[in-house]
Amino acid sequence: MISKRATRLKLVAGETITLPIDKVLPDPANETVHPERQIEMLRGSLRKFGQQKAVLIDTKGILICGHGVREAMLAEDMVDIRCEVSGLTAVDQAGYRVADNQLNKLSFFDEEILRANLAPLVREAGFDSEVLGFESAEWEQLLAGTWNSKPAIDPDTIGDYDPNAETFVIKIVGVKAVDRDRVLQLVTKALKGTEYEAESY
């Protein structure tokens, strides 16, 4: 008996290609968890806007970035997925995947500009804010002008006042992670010539 040999994908780094979704496989080493709530929001976004950004795969068809999107597309019974083929290999794939997820967390919205950009959508009949990824409470706060997109700082993570070490903890709000070193330099400069020094947490 002669059987057909399974055809292997021939993918070229740098190309953008549309593939059957079952030919694009999740990476079992992916460390990012996509909760059911996020998948539901992604499904709503796909229904509203379609797939506007390609997922990133390697030359073997293994996902690097876009696991949540693929999961949502499967739940929507979509059969094709647009992919960008990366030339990254081995360790660099894992490194980029982590960086892509982590670096996105460091940005935040300018709420005034965001509200202006959303105004046309708000006027749209039957508009569902969840297709944008907002919880209902966040959406109400945003429209009321009371929402803050900056990540909250947990006081428990920055330590306490220690009278024995004569340490005083000062919380500076609104500082981006990328600006931490620069702010520390400014504080250190201000303390120059005194008996005190500053550290960041």
C-alpha positions as semicolon CSV with decimal commas, in nm:
position;residue;x (nm);y (nm);z (nm)
1;M;0,000;0,000;0,000
2;I;0,137;0,339;-0,096
3;S;0,038;0,637;0,120
4;K;0,082;1,005;0,053
5;R;0,380;1,161;0,228
6;A;0,280;1,455;0,446
7;T;0,385;1,780;0,287
8;R;0,614;1,994;0,499
9;L;0,577;2,367;0,516
10;K;0,839;2,559;0,322
11;L;0,860;2,890;0,501
12;V;1,105;3,166;0,427
13;A;1,221;3,413;0,692
14;G;1,089;3,762;0,624
15;E;0,779;3,660;0,429
16;T;0,419;3,720;0,532
17;I;0,195;3,427;0,446
18;T;-0,158;3,306;0,516
19;L;-0,168;2,946;0,639
20;P;-0,435;2,698;0,748
21;I;-0,461;2,757;1,122
22;D;-0,397;2,391;1,201
23;K;-0,055;2,421;1,032
24;V;0,053;2,686;1,285
25;L;0,141;2,520;1,614
26;P;0,172;2,668;1,964
27;D;0,512;2,655;2,131
28;P;0,492;2,418;2,432
29;A;0,760;2,634;2,598
30;N;0,542;2,948;2,581
31;E;0,540;3,095;2,932
32;T;0,248;3,335;2,884
33;V;-0,092;3,232;3,020
34;H;-0,400;3,357;2,833
35;P;-0,699;3,350;3,069
36;E;-1,046;3,277;2,939
37;R;-1,152;3,640;2,990
38;Q;-0,874;3,763;2,759
39;I;-0,962;3,505;2,494
40;E;-1,324;3,622;2,500
41;M;-1,211;3,981;2,450
42;L;-0,982;3,876;2,165
43;R;-1,274;3,694;2,003
44;G;-1,481;4,010;2,021
45;S;-1,198;4,210;1,865
46;L;-1,163;3,956;1,583
47;R;-1,536;3,972;1,512
48;K;-1,525;4,352;1,501
49;F;-1,196;4,416;1,324
50;G;-1,076;4,082;1,185
51;Q;-0,710;3,980;1,208
52;Q;-0,526;4,306;1,144
53;K;-0,181;4,198;1,266
54;A;0,007;3,886;1,163
55;V;0,122;3,643;1,430
56;L;0,492;3,564;1,440
57;I;0,613;3,210;1,361
58;D;0,946;3,043;1,295
59;T;1,039;2,864;0,973
60;K;0,888;2,541;1,108
61;G;0,547;2,697;1,166
62;I;0,585;2,719;1,546
63;L;0,438;3,029;1,708
64;I;0,670;3,283;1,866
65;C;0,413;3,557;1,935
66;G;0,037;3,535;1,894
67;H;-0,068;3,235;2,101
68;G;-0,374;3,415;2,242
69;V;-0,482;3,533;1,897
70;R;-0,455;3,181;1,756
71;E;-0,658;3,041;2,045
72;A;-0,928;3,304;1,993
73;M;-0,934;3,238;1,616
74;L;-0,982;2,866;1,678
75;A;-1,271;2,945;1,912
76;E;-1,422;3,158;1,633
77;D;-1,386;2,867;1,386
78;M;-1,155;3,071;1,163
79;V;-0,965;2,849;0,921
80;D;-0,676;3,070;0,804
81;I;-0,425;3,278;0,997
82;R;-0,190;3,543;0,861
83;C;0,169;3,492;0,973
84;E;0,501;3,671;0,956
85;V;0,794;3,431;0,938
86;S;1,086;3,511;1,167
87;G;1,446;3,415;1,113
88;L;1,515;3,398;1,487
89;T;1,630;3,062;1,613
90;A;1,668;2,874;1,940
91;V;1,740;3,098;2,240
92;D;1,666;3,420;2,053
93;Q;1,309;3,303;1,985
94;A;1,241;3,254;2,354
95;G;1,413;3,581;2,439
96;Y;1,209;3,778;2,188
97;R;0,884;3,617;2,303
98;V;0,950;3,721;2,663
99;A;1,061;4,071;2,557
100;D;0,753;4,120;2,338
101;N;0,521;4,040;2,628
102;Q;0,715;4,227;2,894
103;L;0,803;4,546;2,704
104;N;0,439;4,601;2,607
105;K;0,357;4,632;2,978
106;L;0,581;4,938;3,016
107;S;0,366;5,171;2,804
108;F;0,049;5,348;2,914
109;F;-0,219;5,567;2,757
110;D;-0,247;5,942;2,745
111;E;-0,607;5,940;2,870
112;E;-0,705;6,273;2,713
113;I;-0,593;6,165;2,365
114;L;-0,746;5,821;2,418
115;R;-1,088;5,964;2,504
116;A;-1,077;6,189;2,196
117;N;-0,987;5,892;1,973
118;L;-1,266;5,681;2,120
119;A;-1,537;5,946;2,085
120;P;-1,653;5,826;1,738
121;L;-1,674;5,466;1,863
122;V;-1,872;5,566;2,172
123;R;-2,134;5,724;1,945
124;E;-2,161;5,403;1,741
125;A;-2,487;5,218;1,803
126;G;-2,441;4,898;2,001
127;F;-2,068;4,954;2,052
128;D;-1,912;4,697;2,286
129;S;-1,615;4,838;2,478
130;E;-1,483;4,489;2,543
131;V;-1,363;4,458;2,182
132;L;-1,098;4,711;2,288
133;G;-0,996;4,507;2,591
134;F;-1,157;4,724;2,860
135;E;-1,352;4,585;3,153
136;S;-1,685;4,762;3,206
137;A;-1,561;4,938;3,522
138;E;-1,248;5,062;3,343
139;W;-1,460;5,188;3,054
140;E;-1,690;5,385;3,285
141;Q;-1,389;5,538;3,464
142;L;-1,227;5,626;3,132
143;L;-1,535;5,809;3,007
144;A;-1,569;5,986;3,342
145;G;-1,206;6,096;3,331
146;T;-1,110;5,906;3,647
147;W;-0,928;5,609;3,492
148;N;-0,550;5,578;3,526
149;S;-0,368;5,348;3,285
150;K;-0,040;5,368;3,475
151;P;0,034;5,042;3,655
152;A;-0,041;5,061;4,025
153;I;0,245;5,027;4,272
154;D;0,190;4,777;4,550
155;P;0,324;4,936;4,872
156;D;0,404;4,588;5,003
157;T;0,667;4,547;4,731
158;I;0,874;4,854;4,818
159;G;0,957;4,779;5,181
160;D;0,881;4,955;5,507
161;Y;1,040;5,211;5,731
162;D;1,313;5,045;5,935
163;P;1,401;5,255;6,243
164;N;1,704;5,037;6,321
165;A;1,853;5,102;5,976
166;E;1,736;5,465;5,980
167;T;1,581;5,409;5,638
168;F;1,292;5,612;5,503
169;V;1,092;5,489;5,203
170;I;0,967;5,754;4,961
171;K;0,713;5,657;4,695
172;I;0,744;5,856;4,370
173;V;0,437;5,798;4,153
174;G;0,416;5,809;3,776
175;V;0,775;5,703;3,706
176;K;0,817;5,466;3,411
177;A;1,046;5,168;3,462
178;V;1,271;5,294;3,183
179;D;1,317;5,624;3,371
180;R;1,403;5,468;3,708
181;D;1,779;5,508;3,679
182;R;1,752;5,870;3,567
183;V;1,523;5,959;3,858
184;L;1,759;5,784;4,100
185;Q;2,048;5,991;3,963
186;L;1,853;6,312;4,023
187;V;1,772;6,212;4,381
188;T;2,131;6,106;4,443
189;K;2,253;6,442;4,310
190;A;2,013;6,622;4,543
191;L;2,153;6,430;4,840
192;K;2,514;6,498;4,747
193;G;2,704;6,654;5,037
194;T;2,467;6,508;5,297
195;E;2,502;6,193;5,505
196;Y;2,218;6,027;5,312
197;E;2,203;5,810;5,001
198;A;1,919;5,678;4,785
199;E;1,832;5,335;4,646
200;S;1,546;5,231;4,416
201;Y;1,320;4,927;4,450
